[in-house]
Amino acid sequence: MQRATFNQFLSDYGMLFVLLLLCAYYSWTTFEVQHPTGNVAGEQLAETLAAAFGKGTRVLVVARDSKEDMAFADTLRERLDGRA
């Protein structure tokens, strides 16, 4: 009787367990630390620099000519200048 119940349970929910195992596997294998970019990175770096060196510190900001890097540089400059 127990084996028949177990077989029926696997028949009903077996695919669910396979899908959960696949989700767990792919989550584990693709997990990596992700770093912020763009505006968010500029805000975080500005806070870090202001806390470490205080206001009035001079910083050279160099960025590539991409949309994301320009957003980073503009946000960082604005936050350090105290305009935002």
Summary of the structure (lengths in Angstrom):
residues: 84
radius of gyration: 25.3
end to end distance: 70.7
largest distance: 78.5
contacts: 167
relative contact order: 0.12
helix: 70%
strand: 0%
